[in-house]
């Protein structure tokens, strides 16, 4: 699918000289890096140097190939999606495309997880280490639970200890609404997580135009990260970040009261991110990129800032001081015999190999082109000027900027050393934004082969890896 630049000119659809070769090299490096991460992980485990995980760098275990009939529905759906999505993305009216993309992503995610039986949809949330197991401690007095959250952190379940209090409050609110139990929690996570496909498409349309958004949709739907959308709470985090960014982009492109309302809503959602997971701070690089690309008016930024302040103000007034939560979580992390004991030297590169699994070979093939466009196609001096007009960046470069911002967030979090393993879920909110890079790389004529490769990667992961999420 060709992309038009900011002045309506059509960018070349065909690959420039040398682009195909660099893409093939990138895919080879992608495959070799993943193989090396598993090989070194196997060696470390055998030598007794890395015993936290059964299948490092994944927090999972290997399993034999399941009975073929279990994967048949997912494989059939993948074949249908590969055949139909490029045409649907190109031809559907725009208003219909985000809902269709959401429904397609939900069907694909559920089909993958249900290959282990319908119970696999809610099964991950039933573990004694997960959030629902901690609801009994919250129910008697949620306000008291919040006020004493930091000082009583050591007595909570693993995932409650490792995160701020907002995920638990969301599940408690769901329960109070009459939708208690892990089944409803799983439905919320899957519905929210898959809706991020629509949110990211809306954002891409705002910053790069409709052609770019349409080109990105099939790759967003079939990204291999769908394997971990059902059912990890990080998929819910992805949705909050994606819709907050989408509302901010819509506000920047709109006008009047509706734009201000969208700005407040976007700020409100984005302000929740540090209270969902401490590791989401680097993800702010993505909405920051949107602001730099679209140059929203001062009143839109003011409205977004007002929304952004709501969650921090509310949690502080109710007794949870975020810096104390960070320190307490870090203390429990360091004294535990969990991920803090894992090798930093191994997981520093191995975490990136896991990111490659989530994003798939299509993104690997697109990465050289994306980085080149980001380096040469973005007029950085003009973008960073205070008086720069909006939409000064060509569409391909704008898409590359979104993907580059997400990649920057991953690198920052990886270098910090607090993400040593289990990143197959932690990277989900970042990896979805990287999936748009595939739209920079090729026209629609070449999309189906790479979409098939994305789907095949997800099917292989579902077949060979048994993950607790």
N, C-alpha and C positions, 0 to 999 in steps of 0.2 A: 504494500500500500504506500503510495507516494505521499510525502508530506509537503505542505506549502509553507513558505517562510512568512515572516511578519508582514510582508508587502504583497502577499498573494502569489508570489512566484513559486513554481513547482520545483522541488528539489529532485535531483536525479534518483530514479528508483533503482537502477542497476548498481552493482558493487563497483567502486572505483578500483583501479589497478592495485593489486597487493592486498586488498581488503579480505578477499576470500582466503588467502594463505594465512594471514594473521588470525582469522577466525578459526581455521582448522588447527593451527598451533595452540590457540587458547583452549580448544576442546580437548586436545591431547594433554595439555598441562592440567586441565580440570580432572580428567580421568586418572592421570598419574598421581595427582595430589591426593585424591580420594583413596586410591589404592594404597599409597604410601602411608596415609594416616591410619588405615585399618591394619596394615602390616606391622607398623611400629607399635600400635596399640596392642596387637596380639603378642608381640615379643615382650613388651613391658609387663603385660599381665602374666605371661608364662614365667617371667623372671621374678615375679612377686613384687614388682616396682609400681604397679598400678592396679589395685584390686577393687577399686570402688565400683567399676563398671564391668559388666560381662562382655560387652562388645565395644570397647573404646574405639573411636571417640564418641560413640553414641551411648546414652544411658539406656541401654536396651540389651536384648539378647537375640542371638541368631536363632532361626527356626528353619526347619526343612520346608521345601516348597509345599504349600497347602494343596488339598485336593483341587484340581483345576476348576471344577464347577463353582467353587466359592468365588473365584475372581472373574467368572464369566460375565456377570452383570456389569461390573465395573469396566471390564475390557470392552464390552459392547457399547457402553455409554461413552467410553473414550473414543472409540471408532466413530460413533455418531457425532461427537463434539468436534473431532478433527475434521470431519467432512463438512459439517454445517456451520461451525462458528465463524470462520472467515467470511463466508457469504452473508450470514446474518449480521455480523458486525459492520459490514460494508453497506448493507441495504436497508436495515430496519430504520424506521424513524427514530431520531435520537431519544425522544421521550420514552420509547419502548425498550431501548437498548440496556440501560442500567438495570431495570427489573429483570430482563431476560438473562443478563450476565449474572446477577445475584442468584436467580433460580438455577442456572446452569452450574455455578460454583457449589451451591448447596447440594444439588443432586450428585455431583462428582465426589464431593467430600463424604457424603453419607454412603454412597456406593462403595467407596474404598474401605471405610471403617466397618460397614456391615458385612464385609467378606469374612469377618470373624464372628458373625452373628449379630443380631440386633442389640444384644446386651452390651456389645463392645462400644456402643455410642455413649452410654452412661458409665460403663465400667471404670474408666480411668478416674472419675471423680469419687468413686466408692472406696478408694484406697485409704487406709488409716492416716496416711501422711498428708492428705489433701484438705482443701478448705472446708468442705461440708462436714468433715469429722470434727471441726472446731466450733461448729455452730452451737453446740450445747453450752459452751462457756460464754457465748455472747447473749443467748436468749434471755436470761433473767433480767439483765439491765444493760442494754446496748451503750448508754451514755457512760455508765461506770466502766464498762469494758473498754471503751475508747479512752477514757481518762487514764486508766491504769495499763493501757496496752503496752507501753514501753517497759515498765517495771515488772510486768508479769510475762514478758515475752518468752522466757525460757520454758514455761509450762504449756506452750501451745504446740500444735502440730507443725511438721516440717515446713510446709508451704506458708502457713500463717506466720511463722517466725521469720521467713525469708522475704516477706513483703510488707508494705504498709497496710493499714487497716481497711482501705476502701474495697478490695475484692470481697472481704467477708461481709461488709455492710451491704454490698449489692446482693449477695445471696440471701442475707437476712431480709432485705426488702422484698425480694422475690417470694420468699416464704410467707411474709406477712400479707402479700397480695393473694395468697391462696395457691401459690405455685411452688410448694415445697417439694423437696426430694431431688435426688440426683438426676432423674429423668428430665425435669423441667430445667435444672441447671445446665444440663448438656444441651437442651434445645436452645437455651439462651446463648450459650457459647457458640454453637454451630451457626445459628441464625445471624448473630452479630458478626462473627468472624468472616462468614462468606459474604455478608453485605459490604465488606471492605472493598470487594471487587468493584462494586458500583461507585463507592466513594472515591476510590483512586481514579477511576475513569472520569468522573466529574472533575476532579482536580486537574488531570492531564488536559481535559478539554479547555479548562479555564486558562492554563498557562501556555498551552501549545496548539490549541485548536482542535476542531472536531475530528479531522483526519487522523491526527496522532492518537486521540482517545480511542477511536474505532480500531486502529491498528493494535493498540495495547490490550484490548478486551480479551481476545482469545488466549493470550499468554498469561493474563491475570487469572482466568478461569482454570486453566490446566497446569498451573504452577505446582511442582511436586510438594511444596509446603502444605498442600491440602491434607497430606497424610497426618500432619500434627495439628490441624485445625479441629479435628474431632478426636479427643476432646481435651484440650489444654486451655486453661484460663488465659494464656497469652494470646489466644485468638480473640478473646474479648478485648484485651488491651489494644490489639491491632485495630479493632473496629472503632474504639474511642478515639485513637490517634488519627485514623483515616477520615472519619467523619468530621472531627474537629478541623483538620486541614482542609477538607472539602468545603466546609462552611466558610472558612476564612478566605478561600479562593473565590467562592461565589460572592462574598461580601466585597472583595476587592474589584470584581468585575461588574458589580451591580451599583445601584444608586437608591437613594431615598431610605424610607423607614425599613424596607425589607432588607436592604444591605446592612443596616445597623443591627437589625435583629439577628441576621446571620452571623455578623461579627461577634456579637455577644455570645451566641450559641457556640460558635467555634472556639472562642476563648474559654468558655466554661468547660467544654470537653477537654481542651488542651491543658487547662489548669488542673484537671484530675489526674493527668499522667503520673506525676511524681508520687501520688497517693495510691496508685495501682501497683507500680513497681519502681523500685529505686533505679533499676537499670534502664528505664525509659528516658532519662534525661538526655542522652545523646540523640534520641530520635527527634528532638526539637530542631535538629538541622534541616529536616524536611519542611516544616511550616516556615522556617526562616528563609529557605530557598524560595518558597512561594511568595513571601513578602518582597524579597529582592527582585523577583521576576515581574511581579504585578504592580508594585508600587502603589498600594492602597492609599486613599486619602487619609489625612490626619484624623478626621472624625471616625473613620472606620478602625484605624489603629487604636484610637482611644476607647472605642466600644469593645474591641477585642481585648484590650488590656483590662478593662473593667470586668469582663467575663473571666479572664484569666486569674484574677485575684480572688474570685469567690471561693473556690475550694481551699486554697491556703488559709484564707481568713476564717472560714467555717471550722476547719479542723483545728486551727490554733485556738479559737475561742472555746471549742468543745474539749480542749485539754490535750490534744496530740500535737507535740512540737516536732516537726519533721526532722531537724538535725539530730535530736535525741533518738528518734527512731532509726536513723542511719547508723549512729554509733552503737546502739543496742544490737541491731541486726549484725553489724560487723563483728561485735564481740562474740555473739553466739556462733557466727560463721567460723571464726578463728579457733574457738575451743572445741568445735564439733569434730568428729572424725569423718566428715563428709567431703564436700568438694574442695575445701581449703587444703586438704592433704594431697590433692591431685597435682601432677607435675605442670608447672607453668611453662617450662621449655617445650613440653610435648603439646599441650593444649593451645599454646599461642598459634602455631600453624594449623593444628588439627581442627580448631574451631572454625577456621576459614574453609577447611575441607567440608565440614558439615554445612556451612553456608552454601557451598557449591551444590550439595545434595538438595537443599531446599529450593534453590533457584533453578537448577537444571542445566542441561547442556546448551539450550538456546541462549540463555543469558551469558554463559561462558563464551559462546561464539560471538555474541554481540559486544562483549566487554572491550576489546581493543578499539572497535569503532566508537563506542560510547565515550571512552576516555579521550580518544582523539578529538571527537566533536566537542567534548567538555573543555579541552585545552585550547582548541583553535577556533571553535565556533561561538564561544561566549565572549562578547566584548566586556571583559571584567571591569576595566576602568570606567566604562560608561554605566554598567549595572550598579557599581558601588557609589556612583555620584548621587548626592542627595536630590539633585534636580533632574535626574534621569527620567525620561518618560517611560511609561509601561510598555510592555511588548516590544522591547528593543532586541530581544533574543530570538533567533530563528527557532521554529518548532522542534527540530531534532535536538538542538542544543538545550532547549527548555526541558525536554524529556530527560536528556542526559543529566541535567542539573538535579532533577528529582532523584534519579538513581544514584548519582554521585553523592548527594547529601546522605542518603541511607547508608551507602557504603562507608562514608566517613564516620557515621555513628557507630557502625559495627567495629571499625578499626579502633576507635577510641575505647569502646567497651572491652574489646579483646585485649588491648594493651594494658588496660587497668589491672588485669589479673583477677578480677572478681568473678569472671565467667570462665571457670575451668570445668568444662563439660556441661552436659544437659542443655547445650545451646540449641538443640533441635527445636525446642519450644521457645527459648529466649530470643532466638533470631527471627521468629515468625513476624513480629511487627515491623522488622527492618526488611526482611526478604521480599515481602509483597511489593514494596516500592522498587526493589531491584528488578522485579519481573518486567517493569515497563521498558527496561533497556532493550528488550528483544524487539520492540517496535521501532527503535532507531536503526536497526540493523538490516532490515530487508523489506521488500515490497510484499504485497499479499500473495503474489505468485509463488513465493518461496516459503510461505508460512506453514503449509500443512506438514511438510517433512519435519520441521522443527517442533511443531505442536505434537506430532506423533512421538518424537523423542522425549518431550516433556512428560507426556502421558505414560510412556513406557518406563521412564524413571520412577514415577510415582507408583506404578503397578509393581515394579521390582522391589521397591522399598517396602510396600505393604506385604508382599509375598515373603520376603527374606528376613525382615526385621520385626521383632515383637517388642513394641515400645509400651511403657507404662502409660503413655499419653495417646 
